Amino acid sequence: MDITIRRKTPGRIWLRLSGIVVLAGLFLASATYAALNVWPSIGAQVVDVARRVVGDQIVAGIENVLLQSQDKLTQLKYGIAKARPAAPWQTDPSPASGSKAASALNRPGPALGARPA
């Protein structure tokens, strides 16, 4: 009876280890994103601690990278997906004609740069 023991090659070990690291990083990023959306104050607390630990310059650089990536994602959302921005409140396209606000909006005002008489 011939029993052979397969040893894992170093390439397989590194591949498995890198897969675990990538999955852990994705999980950590997802958990952080979810926590920041549920409790936004966590972000401010983490940044305060990070500033004390690593300094203002490094934290500012990280914030810069994160905010730029967030801007790029928003541009993709509204550019490629053709998403329309929506107001988080209900809008009324035409104010009531008898209201003071409507009459004040429709009344002509002085020209820009004109001096009162």
N, CA, C and O of each residue as an XYZ file, in Angstrom:
468
protein
N       0.833     -1.160      0.000
C       0.000      0.000      0.000
C       0.891      1.241      0.000
O       1.701      1.450      0.904
N       0.719      2.048     -1.029
C       1.565      3.219     -1.204
C       0.772      4.468     -0.811
O      -0.185      4.834     -1.493
N       1.155      5.101      0.250
C       0.489      6.324      0.700
C       1.417      7.496      0.419
O       2.542      7.553      0.915
N       0.929      8.413     -0.375
C       1.727      9.596     -0.674
C       1.102     10.807      0.004
O      -0.116     10.985      0.003
N       1.930     11.597      0.556
C       1.469     12.802      1.227
C       1.751     13.982      0.296
O       2.889     14.246     -0.091
N       0.667     14.679     -0.044
C       0.837     15.850     -0.916
C       1.185     17.050     -0.064
O       0.460     17.408      0.864
N       2.257     17.637     -0.382
C       2.638     18.864      0.311
C       2.159     20.049     -0.504
O       2.195     20.042     -1.735
N       1.720     21.041      0.197
C       1.253     22.244     -0.484
C       2.456     23.042     -0.960
O       3.400     23.297     -0.213
N       2.390     23.419     -2.200
C       3.483     24.208     -2.754
C       3.383     25.639     -2.253
O       2.293     26.115     -1.938
N       4.518     26.329     -2.177
C       4.482     27.718     -1.694
C       3.559     28.606     -2.528
O       2.956     29.538     -1.996
N       3.443     28.332     -3.819
C       2.553     29.138     -4.660
C       1.095     28.997     -4.256
O       0.344     29.972     -4.253
N       0.703     27.779     -3.917
C      -0.683     27.558     -3.486
C      -0.968     28.227     -2.150
O      -2.051     28.770     -1.936
N      -0.002     28.184     -1.265
C      -0.197     28.802      0.051
C      -0.366     30.307     -0.108
O      -1.255     30.895      0.509
N       0.475     30.943     -0.929
C       0.363     32.387     -1.141
C      -0.937     32.745     -1.836
O      -1.533     33.779     -1.534
N      -1.382     31.919     -2.752
C      -2.638     32.181     -3.434
C      -3.811     32.117     -2.455
O      -4.688     32.981     -2.466
N      -3.815     31.109     -1.629
C      -4.889     30.970     -0.629
C      -4.833     32.113      0.374
O      -5.866     32.682      0.728
N      -3.637     32.450      0.830
C      -3.483     33.527      1.802
C      -3.912     34.871      1.218
O      -4.574     35.661      1.891
N      -3.535     35.130     -0.031
C      -3.938     36.402     -0.647
C      -5.458     36.446     -0.863
O      -6.062     37.512     -0.751
N      -6.073     35.313     -1.167
C      -7.529     35.270     -1.295
C      -8.218     35.586      0.019
O      -9.221     36.299      0.048
N      -7.677     35.054      1.105
C      -8.246     35.329      2.429
C      -8.089     36.803      2.777
O      -9.007     37.413      3.326
N      -6.932     37.377      2.462
C      -6.696     38.798      2.756
C      -7.651     39.677      1.950
O      -8.193     40.646      2.482
N      -7.864     39.351      0.677
C      -8.770     40.138     -0.167
C     -10.203     40.043      0.366
O     -10.900     41.053      0.457
N     -10.639     38.839      0.716
C     -11.993     38.685      1.261
C     -12.156     39.420      2.586
O     -13.192     40.037      2.831
N     -11.141     39.357      3.439
C     -11.214     40.079      4.706
C     -11.265     41.587      4.471
O     -11.998     42.299      5.158
N     -10.494     42.073      3.507
C     -10.520     43.504      3.189
C     -11.867     43.952      2.657
O     -12.362     45.015      3.031
N     -12.468     43.142      1.778
C     -13.800     43.471      1.263
C     -14.835     43.477      2.376
O     -15.699     44.352      2.425
N     -14.744     42.493      3.273
C     -15.683     42.445      4.387
C     -15.510     43.662      5.293
O     -16.492     44.273      5.715
N     -14.266     44.009      5.588
C     -13.998     45.165      6.444
C     -14.493     46.460      5.804
O     -15.071     47.306      6.486
N     -14.272     46.619      4.504
C     -14.738     47.821      3.810
C     -16.265     47.887      3.806
O     -16.840     48.956      4.014
N     -16.916     46.767      3.574
C     -18.382     46.736      3.570
C     -18.939     47.028      4.952
O     -19.909     47.773      5.090
N     -18.334     46.448      5.971
C     -18.796     46.684      7.336
C     -18.591     48.138      7.744
O     -19.436     48.721      8.424
N     -17.475     48.721      7.332
C     -17.215     50.129      7.637
C     -18.224     51.031      6.944
O     -18.748     51.964      7.553
N     -18.495     50.757      5.679
C     -19.467     51.557      4.932
C     -20.854     51.465      5.581
O     -21.539     52.476      5.731
N     -21.261     50.253      5.964
C     -22.563     50.073      6.600
C     -22.621     50.791      7.942
O     -23.621     51.432      8.262
N     -21.557     50.686      8.724
C     -21.546     51.347     10.031
C     -21.598     52.859      9.891
O     -22.274     53.526     10.675
N     -20.899     53.413      8.907
C     -20.915     54.866      8.717
C     -22.276     55.364      8.263
O     -22.653     56.495      8.570
N     -23.020     54.538      7.536
C     -24.354     54.956      7.116
C     -25.365     54.840      8.243
O     -26.334     55.598      8.282
N     -25.157     53.908      9.158
C     -26.074     53.759     10.284
C     -25.740     54.773     11.378
O     -26.636     55.418     11.923
N     -24.448     54.912     11.700
C     -23.991     55.839     12.736
C     -22.937     56.769     12.152
O     -21.746     56.473     12.246
N     -23.338     57.878     11.556
C     -22.358     58.781     10.917
C     -21.330     59.360     11.892
O     -20.235     59.729     11.468
N     -21.648     59.449     13.165
C     -20.699     60.032     14.119
C     -19.475     59.148     14.321
O     -18.450     59.623     14.812
N     -19.560     57.875     13.954
C     -18.407     56.983     14.090
C     -17.244     57.486     13.238
O     -16.087     57.420     13.654
N     -17.558     57.984     12.054
C     -16.512     58.476     11.163
C     -15.713     59.606     11.783
O     -14.486     59.628     11.685
N     -16.395     60.541     12.419
C     -15.706     61.670     13.049
C     -14.838     61.199     14.211
O     -13.734     61.707     14.409
N     -15.329     60.240     14.970
C     -14.549     59.730     16.096
C     -13.299     58.995     15.615
O     -12.223     59.150     16.194
N     -13.440     58.198     14.560
C     -12.295     57.462     14.026
C     -11.250     58.432     13.472
O     -10.051     58.229     13.666
N     -11.698     59.475     12.789
C     -10.760     60.457     12.223
C     -10.025     61.192     13.340
O      -8.827     61.448     13.223
N     -10.724     61.536     14.421
C     -10.052     62.208     15.539
C      -8.953     61.334     16.134
O      -7.856     61.817     16.416
N      -9.245     60.051     16.323
C      -8.241     59.132     16.862
C      -7.081     58.981     15.875
O      -5.917     58.986     16.275
N      -7.403     58.848     14.584
C      -6.357     58.683     13.568
C      -5.454     59.913     13.501
O      -4.247     59.780     13.301
N      -6.018     61.099     13.665
C      -5.194     62.314     13.653
C      -4.196     62.310     14.801
O      -3.051     62.732     14.635
N      -4.633     61.830     15.976
C      -3.717     61.773     17.116
C      -2.641     60.707     16.923
O      -1.513     60.871     17.388
N      -2.986     59.616     16.238
C      -2.048     58.505     16.104
C      -1.044     58.748     14.978
O       0.163     58.635     15.191
N      -1.542     59.086     13.766
C      -0.638     59.181     12.612
C      -0.377     60.603     12.147
O       0.527     60.819     11.339
N      -1.128     61.573     12.623
C      -0.870     62.962     12.259
C      -1.869     63.509     11.245
O      -2.569     62.766     10.559
N      -1.907     64.832     11.180
C      -2.874     65.525     10.328
C      -2.610     65.314      8.840
O      -3.551     65.128      8.068
N      -1.343     65.340      8.431
C      -1.017     65.253      6.998
C      -1.455     63.930      6.394
O      -2.020     63.907      5.301
N      -1.203     62.836      7.082
C      -1.563     61.519      6.543
C      -3.071     61.364      6.482
O      -3.605     60.859      5.495
N      -3.764     61.795      7.534
C      -5.227     61.689      7.552
C      -5.831     62.577      6.467
O      -6.800     62.185      5.818
N      -5.275     63.753      6.265
C      -5.772     64.635      5.205
C      -5.573     63.997      3.835
O      -6.445     64.111      2.974
N      -4.454     63.337      3.620
C      -4.219     62.642      2.353
C      -5.204     61.507      2.129
O      -5.712     61.327      1.022
N      -5.474     60.742      3.180
C      -6.442     59.646      3.069
C      -7.834     60.197      2.784
O      -8.555     59.667      1.939
N      -8.214     61.272      3.499
C      -9.519     61.893      3.251
C      -9.611     62.382      1.807
O     -10.652     62.237      1.166
N      -8.540     62.953      1.303
C      -8.518     63.450     -0.066
C      -8.771     62.325     -1.061
O      -9.577     62.475     -1.979
N      -8.084     61.199     -0.882
C      -8.266     60.052     -1.779
C      -9.691     59.525     -1.695
O     -10.313     59.246     -2.720
N     -10.210     59.386     -0.478
C     -11.564     58.849     -0.312
C     -12.626     59.778     -0.902
O     -13.564     59.314     -1.551
N     -12.484     61.077     -0.680
C     -13.474     62.012     -1.211
C     -13.404     62.109     -2.736
O     -14.432     62.263     -3.395
N     -12.192     62.020     -3.301
C     -12.073     62.020     -4.758
C     -12.717     60.772     -5.359
O     -13.384     60.853     -6.391
N     -12.521     59.623     -4.719
C     -13.149     58.401     -5.237
C     -14.661     58.472     -5.101
O     -15.382     57.987     -5.972
N     -15.149     59.069     -4.022
C     -16.594     59.234     -3.855
C     -17.148     60.161     -4.945
O     -18.222     59.901     -5.488
N     -16.428     61.230     -5.267
C     -16.850     62.126     -6.340
C     -16.886     61.412     -7.690
O     -17.815     61.607     -8.473
N     -15.884     60.592     -7.959
C     -15.851     59.848     -9.223
C     -17.032     58.886     -9.326
O     -17.636     58.758    -10.391
N     -17.363     58.208     -8.223
C     -18.510     57.300     -8.236
C     -19.812     58.056     -8.467
O     -20.694     57.577     -9.180
N     -19.933     59.230     -7.867
C     -21.133     60.039     -8.071
C     -21.215     60.512     -9.514
O     -22.301     60.524    -10.093
N     -20.086     60.903    -10.109
C     -20.076     61.306    -11.513
C     -20.493     60.148    -12.409
O     -21.244     60.340    -13.365
N     -20.012     58.949    -12.105
C     -20.420     57.774    -12.874
C     -21.919     57.516    -12.723
O     -22.606     57.181    -13.688
N     -22.407     57.678    -11.507
C     -23.828     57.437    -11.238
C     -24.700     58.362    -12.068
O     -25.694     57.924    -12.648
N     -24.339     59.638    -12.130
C     -25.168     60.605    -12.859
C     -24.776     60.721    -14.327
O     -25.565     61.211    -15.135
N     -23.581     60.282    -14.685
C     -23.151     60.380    -16.072
C     -23.512     59.164    -16.895
O     -24.200     59.279    -17.909
N     -23.054     58.003    -16.470
C     -23.273     56.781    -17.240
C     -24.682     56.243    -17.038
O     -25.357     55.878    -18.001
N     -25.122     56.194    -15.792
C     -26.429     55.600    -15.496
C     -27.577     56.546    -15.816
O     -28.740     56.144    -15.777
N     -27.266     57.789    -16.129
C     -28.278     58.806    -16.438
C     -29.285     58.972    -15.303
O     -30.467     59.220    -15.540
N     -28.807     58.833    -14.078
C     -29.677     59.037    -12.920
C     -29.983     60.524    -12.794
O     -29.113     61.366    -13.017
N     -31.192     60.835    -12.445
C     -31.607     62.216    -12.270
C     -31.530     62.586    -10.797
O     -32.041     61.844     -9.958
N     -30.907     63.710    -10.456
C     -30.884     64.119     -9.056
C     -32.292     64.455     -8.593
O     -33.075     65.046     -9.336
N     -32.603     64.079     -7.378
C     -33.941     64.320     -6.832
C     -33.820     65.060     -5.510
O     -32.915     64.803     -4.716
N     -34.744     65.979     -5.291
C     -34.778     66.709     -4.029
C     -35.284     65.775     -2.932
O     -36.212     65.002     -3.169
N     -34.694     65.831     -1.739
C     -35.147     64.964     -0.662
C     -36.456     65.448     -0.030
O     -36.926     64.855      0.941
N     -37.036     66.499     -0.561
C     -38.305     67.011     -0.079
C     -39.259     67.111     -1.259
O     -38.847     67.029     -2.416
N     -40.523     67.288     -0.955
C     -41.517     67.395     -2.010
C     -41.551     68.836     -2.506
O     -41.607     69.775     -1.712
N     -41.516     69.000     -3.815
C     -41.495     70.346     -4.383
C     -42.834     70.663     -5.040
O     -43.508     69.781     -5.571
N     -43.200     71.932     -4.993
C     -44.412     72.411     -5.644
C     -43.962     73.276     -6.819
O     -43.359     74.328     -6.602
N     -44.238     72.862     -8.054
C     -43.698     73.592     -9.204
C     -44.238     75.004     -9.350
O     -43.526     75.866     -9.865
N     -45.456     75.281     -8.924
C     -45.993     76.632     -9.068
C     -46.641     77.059     -7.752
O     -47.585     76.420     -7.287
N     -46.131     78.148     -7.146
C     -46.735     78.618     -5.904
C     -48.132     79.181     -6.172
O     -48.443     79.583     -7.293
N     -48.948     79.205     -5.159
C     -50.315     79.737     -5.288
C     -50.246     81.203     -5.702
O     -49.427     81.961     -5.183
N     -51.099     81.597     -6.631
C     -51.008     82.947     -7.191
C     -51.417     84.021     -6.192
O     -50.994     85.169     -6.332
N     -52.217     83.692     -5.197
C     -52.670     84.698     -4.252
C     -51.762     84.859     -3.051
O     -52.017     85.730     -2.219
N     -50.726     84.071     -2.923
C     -49.888     84.141     -1.732
C     -48.927     85.328     -1.811
O     -48.608     85.811     -2.897
N     -48.476     85.785     -0.654
C     -47.532     86.900     -0.603
C     -46.201     86.521     -1.236
O     -45.556     87.345     -1.884
N     -45.788     85.255     -1.043
C     -44.514     84.810     -1.615
C     -44.569     84.862     -3.137
O     -43.604     85.277     -3.780
N     -45.691     84.445     -3.714
C     -45.805     84.449     -5.176
C     -45.800     85.871     -5.712
O     -45.176     86.142     -6.738
N     -46.486     86.782     -5.034
C     -46.512     88.154     -5.525
C     -45.146     88.814     -5.359
O     -44.761     89.642     -6.185
N     -44.410     88.464     -4.309
C     -43.081     89.028     -4.122
C     -42.119     88.494     -5.178
O     -41.222     89.212     -5.621
N     -42.298     87.255     -5.577
C     -41.430     86.693     -6.605
C     -41.717     87.291     -7.977
O     -40.803     87.449     -8.787
N     -42.966     87.622     -8.244
C     -43.341     88.114     -9.561
C     -43.148     89.620     -9.713
O     -43.171     90.125    -10.835
N     -42.959     90.341     -8.625
C     -42.808     91.783     -8.672
C     -41.420     92.144     -9.172
O     -40.438     91.589     -8.679
N     -41.300     93.053    -10.131
C     -39.959     93.431    -10.616
C     -39.221     94.233     -9.548
O     -39.819     95.044     -8.841
N     -37.953     94.002     -9.445
C     -37.120     94.697     -8.480
C     -36.197     95.661     -9.177
O     -36.241     95.793    -10.400
N     -35.355     96.340     -8.409
C     -34.411     97.275     -9.025
C     -33.360     96.504     -9.830
O     -33.043     95.352     -9.535
N     -32.844     97.166    -10.836
C     -31.808     96.558    -11.649
C     -30.538     96.410    -10.832
O     -30.291     97.172     -9.897
N     -29.740     95.424    -11.194
C     -28.489     95.227    -10.462
C     -27.588     96.443    -10.642
O     -27.390     96.923    -11.758
N     -27.056     96.922     -9.554
C     -26.153     98.051     -9.614
C     -26.854     99.393     -9.620
O     -26.189    100.429     -9.606
N     -28.190     99.407     -9.640
C     -28.923    100.677     -9.645
C     -28.927    101.266     -8.244
O     -29.046    100.547     -7.252
N     -28.797    102.578     -8.180
C     -28.810    103.259     -6.879
C     -30.224    103.757     -6.594
O     -30.923    104.214     -7.499
N     -30.641    103.665     -5.328
C     -31.991    104.153     -5.009
C     -32.065    105.672     -5.186
O     -31.083    106.385     -4.980
N     -33.242    106.143     -5.569
C     -33.413    107.576     -5.852
C     -33.597    108.378     -4.608
O     -33.753    109.597     -4.678
